[in-house]
Amino acid sequence: MMPPALARIIAQLKREPSRTGSIVITVFGDAIVPRGGSVWLGTLLGFFQALDIDGSVVRTAMSRLAADGWLEREKVGRNSFYRLAARGRRTFEAATRHIYDPPPSDWSGRFELLLITKAADREASREALRNAGFGSPLPGVWLAPSGVPIPDEAASAIRLEVSAEDENGRRLLSDSWPLDRTADAYLKFMKTFEPLRSWLGRRARLSELEAFTARILLIHHYRRVVLRDPLLPSALLPRNWPGNAARELCGEIYRAVLPASEQWLDDQGLSESGALPAAAAELARRFRS
C-alpha cells in the first residue's frame, strides 16, 4: 500500500490542471539525461501508470513535446525511444545548475542589466531569461546578479553593469522579482513535502517505483519554484527567507530516495541500445553544499 504522505502528493497533483508534459520534462532532466539521454516510451508509461495517468494522455504529451522541438523520437521496430532535442539540452544545462547546485557565494555586489530593444527578440528570449534567473522590471529590461550565464536567446541584448547598493538599486530589485510570491511558493512546497520527509525520517521504506515517483514529483514541484527564484545573495533577501529551508528539505528527500529510484531505472529503464547506462557521477553531487 502506498504511504499516505506520497498518496496525498499524487492526489494534490491530480486536482491541478494537467501537467503531464511538464512531468515528462522533469523525468528527462532529472533522471534520463544523467543516464545517456534516451529512454523507451514503455519505461515512461510504467512510471505514469503509478500516477494513474492514462497512456493515451502520455503519448499525446510526448507528441506535442516533439512537435514543439523539445524531444526527438526514434523508432526501432514497433518501439519508440525519445531523447531531448537540441533546444531541450540547452535549456536543461542552465536549469540543472539552478536546481541542484548550491547558490553562488562569490557575488561581486554588481548586477547584469540587459536591454532588448526589438519586440521579436523580446518574445524569443523571455522564457529562457526567466529560466536562467533574470527578473524584469520593465518590458525589454532584464536583471540578474553578475556572473549569471546569459542564454543564447538573449545574445543580441545590450549589456550593462549596475550596482544595487543605494535605494534606487534596491527598488529596481523589488520591481524585477515577485519575491513575496516566490516565498509563498516555497512555503507551499515545504507544506506539501514535509510529511514525506517525516515519514522517511522514521526509517520507513518506499518501493523502487514509489521512490522514483517521489523523486520525480519532488523535483517537479521544486523546479517550478526555484527556476523563478533569482537566487539573490542573502544580503539582498528578506529576513527569514524560506528558500534555504526549502532547498534543505528537497535535498534531504532526494538523497533518501535516490538509491531505490535508480534501482527502478536499472530494472525498468531501456534505451534503443538496451539497458540504460550507469548514471553520470554528477548525479551523486546533487544538492551537496
MARMARPA-511424 format. One line per field, with one value per residue (C-alpha): residue in one letter; y, x, z. Coordinates in pm, 1 decimal. Last residue first. Layout:
BEGIN
r = (a,...)
v = (Y,...)
u = (X,...)
w = (Z,...)
# end
This chain:
BEGIN
r = (s,r,f,r,r,a,l,e,a,a,a,a,p,l,a,g,s,e,s,l,g,q,d,d,l,w,q,e,s,a,p,l,v,a,r,y,i,e,g,c,l,e,r,a,a,n,g,p,w,n,r,p,l,l,a,s,p,l,l,p,d,r,l,v,v,r,r,y,h,h,i,l,l,i,r,a,t,f,a,e,l,e,s,l,r,a,r,r,g,l,w,s,r,l,p,e,f,t,k,m,f,k,l,y,a,d,a,t,r,d,l,p,w,s,d,s,l,l,r,r,g,n,e,d,e,a,s,v,e,l,r,i,a,s,a,a,e,d,p,i,p,v,g,s,p,a,l,w,v,g,p,l,p,s,g,f,g,a,n,r,l,a,e,r,s,a,e,r,d,a,a,k,t,i,l,l,l,e,f,r,g,s,w,d,s,p,p,p,d,y,i,h,r,t,a,a,e,f,t,r,r,g,r,a,a,l,r,y,f,s,n,r,g,v,k,e,r,e,l,w,g,d,a,a,l,r,s,m,a,t,r,v,v,s,g,d,i,d,l,a,q,f,f,g,l,l,t,g,l,w,v,s,g,g,r,p,v,i,a,d,g,f,v,t,i,v,i,s,g,t,r,s,p,e,r,k,l,q,a,i,i,r,a,l,a,p,p,m,m)
v = (2211.7,1887.7,1907.4,1698.9,1550.7,1186.8,1267.3,1436.6,1096.5,1008.1,733.4,384.9,311.2,234.5,-124.8,-195.9,9.1,170.4,274.8,80.5,162.8,-96.1,-274.5,-23.2,262.0,108.7,73.0,443.2,520.8,295.6,475.6,829.6,817.0,942.2,1176.8,1348.3,1375.1,1551.9,1770.6,1893.5,1974.2,2164.9,2352.1,2452.1,2569.9,2791.7,2933.6,3027.7,3380.0,3454.5,3819.0,3949.1,3888.8,4133.6,4033.7,3666.4,3698.8,3655.3,3309.9,3459.5,3239.2,3155.2,2835.9,2756.3,2743.5,2520.4,2332.0,2223.0,2080.8,1863.8,1785.7,1631.3,1469.1,1296.5,1174.6,1054.0,855.7,701.6,604.2,462.9,256.2,121.9,50.1,305.0,244.0,389.2,488.2,723.3,1007.9,880.5,958.8,1297.5,1386.2,1276.6,1487.8,1789.2,1758.4,1957.9,2212.1,2267.2,2335.6,2573.9,2764.5,2786.3,2915.8,3180.8,3297.1,3317.2,3527.8,3765.1,3779.3,3896.3,3980.0,4285.5,4563.2,4467.8,4465.7,4806.0,4942.3,4813.1,4995.4,5319.4,5293.0,5251.1,4935.8,4778.8,4848.2,4829.1,4653.5,4698.8,4455.8,4539.6,4224.4,4031.4,3713.0,3689.8,3354.3,3216.5,3235.0,3477.0,3293.1,3450.1,3606.8,3945.3,3914.7,3928.5,4196.5,4217.8,4517.1,4457.7,4524.4,4675.4,4548.4,4210.1,3935.0,3700.4,3355.4,3148.2,3017.7,3374.2,3457.6,3149.0,3226.1,3585.4,3535.4,3488.7,3741.3,4011.1,3941.6,3989.9,4316.9,4461.3,4668.6,4412.9,4582.0,4355.3,4465.9,4247.4,4323.3,4412.6,4333.4,4086.2,3772.1,3490.3,3261.6,3115.7,2919.9,2547.5,2337.9,2122.9,2343.4,2636.2,2419.7,2181.0,2467.9,2607.9,2275.7,2191.0,2473.2,2385.2,2016.3,2091.1,2305.8,2044.1,1772.4,1568.8,1194.1,958.3,592.7,437.4,62.5,-109.1,-178.0,76.3,419.2,727.2,1032.5,1373.0,1589.9,1960.6,2089.4,2183.5,1886.2,1650.9,1798.7,1770.1,1405.4,1324.2,1488.9,1291.9,967.5,1044.8,1117.6,793.9,603.7,710.0,887.9,685.5,829.1,478.7,430.3,731.5,536.3,234.7,459.7,623.7,290.9,190.3,503.7,376.0,615.7,824.9,1073.2,852.2,800.4,1152.1,1279.9,1025.3,1100.3,1470.4,1639.7,1362.4,1291.4,1663.5,1716.6,1434.0,1596.8,1921.3,1737.7,1563.1,1886.2,1853.7,2125.5,2062.8,1824.4,1527.0,1675.3,1706.6,1338.5,1246.7,1446.5,1289.0,937.7,1014.4,1103.0,824.2,557.9,341.6,0.0)
u = (2666.7,2551.3,2208.2,2325.4,2674.3,2565.2,2411.8,2732.2,2898.9,2692.6,2435.8,2509.3,2390.8,2022.7,1957.7,1933.1,2079.4,1745.6,1709.7,1553.5,1474.3,1286.0,1538.4,1823.8,1569.4,1396.7,1738.7,1797.7,1477.9,1592.4,1926.7,1783.6,1500.2,1687.3,1918.8,1620.7,1430.3,1719.2,1795.2,1437.0,1418.3,1749.0,1642.3,1312.4,1491.1,1720.3,1435.1,1230.4,1377.6,1360.9,1456.0,1403.2,1682.7,1951.4,2221.7,2144.0,2271.5,1990.1,1897.0,1695.6,1398.3,1161.7,1356.0,1337.9,959.5,855.1,1181.5,1068.4,731.7,863.5,1175.0,970.8,725.8,1014.7,1180.3,856.0,766.9,1114.7,1089.8,740.0,871.2,1158.4,930.5,945.3,1099.8,1030.3,1334.4,1122.2,1286.2,1118.8,776.8,892.8,1035.5,709.0,504.9,730.9,662.3,342.3,398.6,751.4,630.0,363.3,628.5,848.6,555.2,478.1,840.4,824.9,507.7,666.4,982.6,796.6,1123.4,1224.1,1037.5,1193.8,1537.4,1494.2,1378.2,1700.7,1903.8,1718.1,1777.0,2152.5,2364.4,2209.9,2500.7,2483.1,2660.0,2534.9,2471.0,2281.3,2098.0,2185.7,2287.7,1947.5,1841.9,2189.4,2119.1,2322.7,2512.3,2469.2,2804.8,2671.9,2346.8,2046.6,1836.2,1626.2,1479.0,1276.1,942.7,1009.4,1119.2,1228.1,1397.5,1669.0,1711.5,1809.1,1452.1,1325.6,1580.6,1493.8,1121.1,1157.9,1421.6,1208.8,945.3,1198.2,1390.8,1073.3,995.0,1338.3,1503.6,1643.6,1832.8,2018.7,2139.0,2397.1,2420.6,2709.1,2790.8,3058.5,2872.8,3110.6,2872.1,2680.5,2369.2,2439.0,2396.0,2086.4,1812.0,1998.1,2280.6,2032.4,1828.0,2125.3,2214.4,1846.7,1761.6,2047.0,1950.7,1582.8,1659.9,1899.7,1631.7,1592.3,1564.1,1280.4,1250.6,954.0,909.0,738.7,1065.8,1312.4,1152.0,1345.3,1173.3,1325.9,1205.1,1171.6,1109.5,743.5,631.6,831.5,677.5,332.3,387.3,511.4,205.1,-28.8,151.2,120.8,-252.7,-303.5,-115.8,-363.3,-232.5,-288.4,31.4,180.8,75.8,289.5,601.9,520.5,430.5,772.5,950.9,725.9,828.8,1185.1,1450.1,1736.1,1957.0,2251.4,2181.2,2230.9,1984.9,1719.7,1661.7,1632.6,1608.0,1417.7,1175.2,1117.9,1033.8,780.7,633.8,585.8,411.2,176.5,82.0,-297.3,-469.0,-436.6,-651.6,-448.9,-129.4,-291.8,-389.0,-30.5,105.6,-152.7,-55.0,309.7,237.0,-25.7,238.6,134.9,0.0)
w = (-25.7,-187.5,-352.9,-648.2,-618.2,-660.8,-1001.3,-1116.1,-1147.6,-1455.4,-1407.9,-1536.5,-1890.4,-1952.1,-2050.2,-2422.5,-2707.4,-2806.3,-2442.7,-2157.2,-1795.4,-1593.1,-1371.3,-1358.8,-1361.0,-1057.8,-892.0,-952.8,-760.7,-474.9,-445.2,-490.3,-234.9,73.4,-118.7,-279.3,48.7,220.6,-80.9,-106.8,263.6,252.6,-61.0,101.3,416.0,207.3,0.2,306.4,351.8,723.1,662.3,309.7,58.0,-55.0,194.1,123.1,-233.6,-487.5,-608.1,-897.1,-797.4,-1084.0,-1159.5,-787.4,-768.5,-1058.6,-1004.7,-659.6,-764.4,-1049.5,-846.4,-563.9,-808.1,-985.0,-666.7,-505.6,-818.6,-834.5,-467.0,-520.0,-812.7,-601.1,-305.1,-28.9,310.4,654.2,854.1,1068.9,877.1,560.3,710.7,836.6,494.2,330.7,572.9,494.9,120.4,65.3,344.8,216.3,-137.3,-7.6,187.4,-122.2,-327.5,-64.6,-76.5,-457.8,-440.1,-190.5,-404.1,-716.8,-898.0,-1100.8,-917.4,-584.3,-744.6,-907.5,-572.5,-422.4,-686.9,-631.2,-256.9,-296.3,-310.4,-619.4,-853.1,-1232.9,-1520.7,-1876.7,-2162.6,-2481.9,-2583.8,-2903.5,-2715.3,-2546.0,-2698.5,-2623.5,-2251.7,-2036.1,-1763.8,-1417.0,-1329.6,-1230.5,-1032.8,-1266.7,-1441.3,-1756.5,-1942.7,-2262.1,-2093.5,-1749.4,-1404.6,-1546.0,-1349.0,-1472.9,-1319.8,-1625.2,-1655.7,-1675.6,-1943.6,-2149.9,-2128.7,-2248.2,-2521.4,-2834.1,-2731.3,-2651.0,-2971.7,-3177.0,-2996.8,-3070.5,-2795.6,-2556.8,-2273.0,-2032.1,-1688.3,-1512.0,-1143.7,-912.6,-549.5,-661.0,-555.2,-460.2,-273.1,-567.6,-466.0,-419.8,-735.4,-798.4,-940.8,-1097.1,-1231.9,-1392.0,-1537.2,-1729.0,-1893.8,-1924.0,-2161.3,-2395.4,-2395.5,-2466.4,-2767.6,-2904.3,-2879.8,-2562.1,-2616.8,-2702.3,-2798.7,-2977.2,-3019.9,-3313.8,-3493.6,-3363.0,-3398.4,-3288.6,-3143.3,-3070.6,-2783.5,-2702.1,-3056.2,-3020.6,-3232.5,-3008.7,-2694.8,-2851.7,-2945.4,-2595.6,-2438.5,-2665.6,-2578.9,-2206.8,-2232.7,-2429.3,-2156.8,-1891.1,-1581.7,-1263.0,-1112.7,-1089.3,-1453.2,-1532.2,-1434.9,-1648.7,-1941.8,-1918.4,-1940.0,-2231.6,-2423.5,-2425.7,-2299.8,-2436.6,-2250.8,-2154.6,-1787.2,-1647.3,-1913.3,-1810.2,-1441.4,-1360.9,-1698.2,-1872.8,-1590.2,-1529.5,-1897.5,-1879.6,-1566.5,-1760.3,-2042.4,-1797.6,-1621.7,-1644.6,-1440.7,-1065.9,-860.4,-985.5,-841.1,-498.8,-508.3,-602.1,-307.8,-75.2,-188.5,-105.6,259.1,280.3,202.1,-97.4,0.0)
# end
